Amino acid sequence: MKQPLRAMALSIALTSLGGCGGGESGAFLFNAFVGFWVNSCEAGTLGGSEQVNIRLTELSETSLSGSFSVDTYSSDDCSGTPTSTVQFSVRQDGTRPVTGGTAIEVTLSSGTEILKDLLFVQDNQLFRGIPGPFDADGYPSLIDFAHPFRLN
């Protein structure tokens, strides 16, 4: 059963980005994450549809920032103008090894709400963490390979 995107966005920490094997340079690793990533349109929690967007920008060879949003549409195919958008800022906190490469640990912030996640890049697709179990620092322990993001 798919979780609605809004519920996932508000209930999990963001997954660290990955995709390059250990020993790669920081610049190469972060370049793989830079861009505007979108996932597929999914049914909304209260009807309509939702789509998650992640925009990542390289601040330096070892640092990323960006934005994360959940757009809600009245249509069932994410067409037209979003009726609402939940916006988070993204801060890169660190990196860590995951199965298949290196992920980045990120923190999402929106007012008083703070979420942690993992982001991982593999085969030109971005993946987030699964909302639980979490590690000792509050980041997801596993990558969600079932819901990829693509560069837009």
Residue pairs with C-beta under 8 A, 6 or more apart in sequence:
2 42
2 43
3 131
4 42
4 43
4 44
4 45
4 50
5 39
5 42
5 44
5 50
5 51
5 52
5 70
6 44
6 45
6 50
6 70
6 72
6 86
7 45
8 131
9 52
9 68
9 70
9 86
9 88
9 115
10 86
10 113
10 115
11 131
12 115
12 117
12 128
12 129
12 130
12 131
12 132
12 140
13 107
13 108
13 115
13 116
13 117
13 118
13 129
13 131
13 134
13 138
13 139
13 140
14 68
14 90
14 106
14 107
14 108
14 115
14 116
14 117
14 118
14 119
14 128
14 129
15 103
15 106
15 117
15 118
15 119
15 120
15 127
15 128
15 129
15 130
15 139
15 140
15 143
15 144
16 94
16 95
16 96
16 98
16 103
16 104
16 105
16 106
16 117
16 118
16 119
16 120
16 129
16 139
17 32
17 33
17 56
17 64
17 92
17 103
17 104
17 106
17 118
17 119
17 120
17 121
17 126
18 95
18 98
18 100
18 101
18 102
18 103
18 104
18 118
18 119
18 120
18 121
18 122
18 127
18 143
19 29
19 32
19 33
19 100
19 101
19 102
19 120
19 121
19 122
20 28
20 29
20 32
20 101
20 102
20 121
21 101
21 102
22 97
22 101
22 102
24 102
25 61
26 61
26 62
27 61
27 62
29 95
29 102
29 104
30 58
30 61
30 62
30 63
30 64
30 92
30 104
31 58
32 121
33 56
33 58
33 64
33 104
33 119
33 121
33 126
34 56
34 57
34 58
34 64
35 55
35 56
35 151
35 152
36 53
36 54
36 55
36 151
36 152
37 53
37 54
37 55
37 56
37 126
37 149
37 150
37 151
37 152
38 51
38 52
38 53
38 54
38 149
38 150
38 152
39 51
39 52
39 147
39 148
39 149
39 150
40 51
40 147
41 49
41 50
41 51
41 73
41 77
41 78
42 49
42 50
42 51
43 49
43 50
43 76
44 50
44 72
44 73
47 74
48 72
48 73
48 74
48 75
48 76
48 83
49 72
49 73
49 75
49 76
49 77
49 78
50 70
50 71
50 72
50 73
50 78
51 70
51 71
51 73
51 78
52 68
52 69
52 70
52 71
52 149
53 67
53 68
53 69
53 70
53 71
53 152
54 66
54 67
54 68
54 90
54 119
54 126
54 149
55 66
55 67
55 68
56 64
56 65
56 66
56 90
56 119
57 64
57 65
57 66
58 64
59 65
63 92
64 90
64 92
64 104
64 106
65 89
65 90
65 91
65 92
66 89
66 90
67 87
67 88
67 89
67 90
68 87
68 88
68 89
68 90
68 108
69 85
69 86
69 87
69 88
70 85
70 86
71 78
71 82
71 84
71 85
72 82
72 83
72 84
72 85
73 79
73 80
73 81
73 82
73 83
74 80
74 83
86 110
87 110
88 108
88 109
88 110
88 113
88 115
89 108
89 109
89 110
90 106
90 107
90 108
91 106
91 107
91 109
92 104
92 105
92 106
93 104
93 105
93 106
93 107
93 116
94 104
94 105
95 102
95 103
95 104
95 105
96 102
96 103
96 105
96 118
96 139
97 103
98 118
98 120
98 143
99 143
100 120
100 122
100 143
101 120
101 121
101 122
102 120
103 118
103 119
103 120
103 129
103 143
104 118
104 119
104 120
105 116
105 117
105 118
105 137
105 139
106 116
106 117
106 118
106 119
107 114
107 115
107 116
107 117
108 114
108 115
108 116
108 117
109 115
116 134
116 137
116 138
116 139
116 140
117 128
117 129
117 139
117 140
118 128
118 129
118 139
118 140
118 143
119 126
119 127
119 128
119 129
120 126
120 127
120 128
120 143
121 127
124 150
124 151
125 148
125 149
125 150
126 148
126 149
126 150
127 143
127 144
127 145
127 147
127 148
127 149
128 140
128 143
128 144
128 147
128 149
129 139
129 140
129 141
129 142
129 143
129 144
130 140
130 141
130 142
130 143
130 144
131 140
132 140
132 141
133 140
133 141
133 142
134 140
134 141
135 141
